[in-house]
Amino acid sequence: MGLTRKKHYESYTLAFKVKAVKESNKKGVMAIDVAAALGIHPVMLYRWRQEFKEGRLSENKHMKIPIPAPKKSRKESDSLKVAIRKIEELEKKLMAKEEEVIILKKAGRFFQEQRKKDTHSLKRTEDSIKS
């Protein structure tokens, strides 16, 4: 049995990749010619061009294993929806209470002014009775 050899992959800097992409995007220049001049496979250059176009071009990206984002379970999303509904309900109750406070403050000022008027009119009545 033969020995297995670990494959060796070239590592290219971001600057090299960007330079290769920009060269291949020039008018009248074929990507295959640029790849041959740089000593890289045309498919690699095409991938870099696509990543550059999508804003995903970075160093050694092909060597990294992407870690998928954790998926929320149905139970978690349901409990989140319930919590959001509860928050909305409480916000409505809070707004109602704030309006109630405003109305009560206005009523308090109104009755205070009424008492002042009643006191002044009572004083005038007493003064007119005395005279």
N, C-alpha and C positions, 0 to 999 in steps of 0.2 A: 504494500500500500504506500502511496505517495504522501508526502507531508503536505499539509494544507498551509498555504501562506496567507497572511493577513494582507488585504488589499491596501495599497497606499494611495491616498487621495491628496491632490495638491490643495493647498490652502491659499486662497487669493484675498488680497486686501480689498477693502471697500473702494479705495481710490483706483485700483487696477480695474475693478468691475465697472465703475462709473466711466472711466476712460474708454474701456472697450465698448460700452454701450453708446457713448457719445460718438465714437469713431464710426460705429456701424449705422448710426442714424443719419450720418451726413449724406447729402444727395449725391448720387452717382457712385456710391460705395456699396459693395455687396457684403452682407454679413458673413458669408462663407469666406470671403477673402480676408476680412478682418480676423476671423477665428483662426485661419491658417497662419496669418502673420504673427499672431500672438501665441500660437501653439496650443490652442484650446479646441475642444470639440464644438462644432456649430450649434448643437443642441443646448450646450451650456450657455452659449452667448444668447441664444433665443430666450432661454429661461431668465437670464439676467435682464434682458430687455423687457420682458413681461413684468418681472418684479419691480423694475425701475418705473415702469408705466403705472403700476398700482401703488407705488410708494412703499414697497416692502423690501427693497434691495438692502442687504446687510452682509457683513463678513461671515463667512462659514455657516450660512443659514442652512445649507443642505446637510450639515453634519449634526445639527441639533434636532432632537426629537421633540416635537411640539407636545405640550402638556394640555390636554383638553380641560376646559373650564368645567368645574363640577356642576352637574345638572341638579336642578331643584326637584325634589320629589313632589308628587301630587299633593301629599299631605302638607308639606311646607308651603306650597303655593296657595292651598286652600286656607290654611291658618293665616297666611299673610293677607289674603282677601278679607277674611273675617276681621282682622285687626284694622285694616284700612276702613272698613265699614263702621267699626266701632269709633274710630277716630273722627270720621265725618259726622257721626251721630253726636258725639260729645262736643264737636265744634259748633254744631247747630244749637245745642242746648246752651253753650256758653254765650253765643250771640244773643239768644233770647233773654238770658239773664242780664247781659250788658244793657240791652234795650230796656228791660224792666228797671234797672238801676237809674238809667237816664230819665225815664218817666217819673219815677219816685222823687228824684231830685227836683225836677220841674214842678211837681205837685207840692213839694215842700216849700219851694220859693213862692209859689202862687199863694199858698195858705199863709205864709209869713207876711206877704204883702197885704193880704186880706185883713189879717189881725192888725197891722199897722193902720190901715184905712179905718177899720172899725174903732180902733183906739182913738184916732184923730176925730172921727165923727162923734164918738161918745163924749170926748172932751168938749167939742163944740156944743153939743146938746147940753152938757152940764153947765157950760159957761152961759149959754142963752137962758137956762133956767135960773141961774143965780142973778142975772141982770134984770 
